[in-house]
Amino acid sequence: MSGLLCYCRAGFEPELAAELGERAAAAGHAGYAVTDRDSGYVRFLVPGGDAHALSRALPWRDLVFARQKLQLLADLPALDPKDRIAPIIAALQSASVAGPPAAAGQAPYGTLLVEHPDSDAAGPLSGLARAFGNALRPALRKAGLLAASDDPRRPRLHVCLLAGDHLLLACSDSRDSSPWPNGVPRLRLHRDAPSRSALKLEEAFMSMLDDAERARLLKPGMHAADLGAAPGGWTWVLLREGLQVMAIDNGPLREHVMDTGRVTHLREDGFRWQPPRPLDWMVCDMVEQPRRVASRMATWFREGWCRQAVFNLKLPMKKRWLETTLCLDLFAREAGRPLTVRARQLYHDREEITVIAMPSGS
Ligand SMILES: C[S@@+](CC[C@H](N)C(=O)[O-])C[C@H]1O[C@@H](n2cnc3c(N)ncnc32)[C@H](O)[C@@H]1O
């Protein structure tokens, strides 16, 4: 079996399938997506094709609807629940590994992740995934397939449980995949956070900027605007990073956010308000037509009102991949300056995606 295995939010398989199909075709790879509605994963198969090349042509960072991108190794259906390990070892001994080749005598995989799709059907497999991982790890080490101690820089082996007797084997290159199991960063809602939305901005900074970008672009003392700020979750995240915030919303902000003394609350229309001077950051979580939001965000960049931005595009409509591409194209065109733009459906995003934009080369 040659191709990719990508995880997504359950219900967004059609969007991910469309994205993979369009991007693979644009990169000259013939293939097709296989998925079931609400399964939480999509396989993109390239029979007889080069899955390594396909994977390189579709970097994980650039994918919007994939929480994780893996290279498929094998589909093992109808397993005997009394011995799932022997067929896994047999399949791995004949599979080719993603990422840097192992040195002589080195095990091909640095870590093992036993996962299951994030879906109602696969949820009950979490106990099995834990127990099975504990049983499989020593067997893989004994067979020389897994490093004696975890090495996160080496290719990772993923076992994706679909049922008690059915699993997929896949691998990932740690430089081109989500670092988190299931592609889900673990974030806990802080008890002072004014809203659950705070998790979205936290996740955006954590997963869409690398450590060097984050240290360079997000510094105490910087100035930001938060459009559609109430009750204050995103403003609170910016405050924790040490920023000063102009919070734009007709609705009230939580008192402890205002008490910091670093927030100016303006009851203005976020589609009309403009900052008195250029800002380091603008963030926007206004619930509106995505094209209208994308266009307004572009105005901010075109006019030089902010250097960087994080904004959400709500996607309640049916053709969500099409709408995503329309909005991102419109944004890039109207912004009228070279920007690095990353878009992703975060774990904490529901019917929406999050976009981060910054000057190219920053
Ligand atoms: C999803 S909530 C924002 C939640 C916020 N990001 C947080 O973390 O707490 C959307 C907010 O956008 C505001 N909003 C919608 N349209 C707006 C507009 N034209 N101008 C300003 N605020 C607007 C609403 O009042 C609402 O408070």
The ligand as an SDF file (V2000), in Angstrom:
LIG
                    3D

 27 29  0  0  0  0  0  0  0  0999 V2000
  -16.2500   34.2180   19.0400 C   0  0  0  0  0  0  0  0  0  0  0  0
  -16.4400   35.7070   19.8960 S   0  0  0  0  0  0  0  0  0  0  0  0
  -14.8110   36.1390   20.2820 C   0  0  0  0  0  0  0  0  0  0  0  0
  -14.2380   35.3910   21.4350 C   0  0  0  0  0  0  0  0  0  0  0  0
  -12.8970   35.9360   21.8590 C   0  0  0  0  0  0  0  0  0  0  0  0
  -11.8890   35.7660   20.8220 N   0  0  0  0  0  0  0  0  0  0  0  0
  -12.3890   35.2860   23.1160 C   0  0  0  0  0  0  0  0  0  0  0  0
  -11.3580   34.6300   23.0570 O   0  0  0  0  0  0  0  0  0  0  0  0
  -13.0140   35.4370   24.1640 O   0  0  0  0  0  0  0  0  0  0  0  0
  -16.8290   36.8320   18.6340 C   0  0  0  0  0  0  0  0  0  0  0  0
  -16.9210   38.2570   19.0840 C   0  0  0  0  0  0  0  0  0  0  0  0
  -16.9240   39.0850   17.9330 O   0  0  0  0  0  0  0  0  0  0  0  0
  -17.6740   40.2260   18.2200 C   0  0  0  0  0  0  0  0  0  0  0  0
  -18.0140   40.8780   16.9550 N   0  0  0  0  0  0  0  0  0  0  0  0
  -18.7530   40.4130   15.9330 C   0  0  0  0  0  0  0  0  0  0  0  0
  -18.8350   41.3410   14.9550 N   0  0  0  0  0  0  0  0  0  0  0  0
  -18.1130   42.3920   15.3730 C   0  0  0  0  0  0  0  0  0  0  0  0
  -17.8160   43.6660   14.8280 C   0  0  0  0  0  0  0  0  0  0  0  0
  -18.2650   44.0140   13.6160 N   0  0  0  0  0  0  0  0  0  0  0  0
  -17.0370   44.4970   15.5370 N   0  0  0  0  0  0  0  0  0  0  0  0
  -16.5630   44.1570   16.7490 C   0  0  0  0  0  0  0  0  0  0  0  0
  -16.8270   42.9740   17.3250 N   0  0  0  0  0  0  0  0  0  0  0  0
  -17.5920   42.1100   16.6450 C   0  0  0  0  0  0  0  0  0  0  0  0
  -18.8650   39.6990   19.0120 C   0  0  0  0  0  0  0  0  0  0  0  0
  -19.4110   40.7310   19.8010 O   0  0  0  0  0  0  0  0  0  0  0  0
  -18.1970   38.5940   19.8390 C   0  0  0  0  0  0  0  0  0  0  0  0
  -17.8800   39.0720   21.1260 O   0  0  0  0  0  0  0  0  0  0  0  0
  1  2  1  0
  2  3  1  0
  2 10  1  0
  3  4  1  0
  4  5  1  0
  5  6  1  0
  5  7  1  0
  7  8  2  0
  7  9  1  0
 10 11  1  0
 11 12  1  0
 11 26  1  0
 12 13  1  0
 13 14  1  0
 13 24  1  0
 14 15  1  0
 14 23  1  0
 15 16  2  0
 16 17  1  0
 17 18  1  0
 17 23  2  0
 18 19  1  0
 18 20  2  0
 20 21  1  0
 21 22  2  0
 22 23  1  0
 24 25  1  0
 24 26  1  0
 26 27  1  0
M  CHG  2   2   1   9  -1
M  END
$$$$
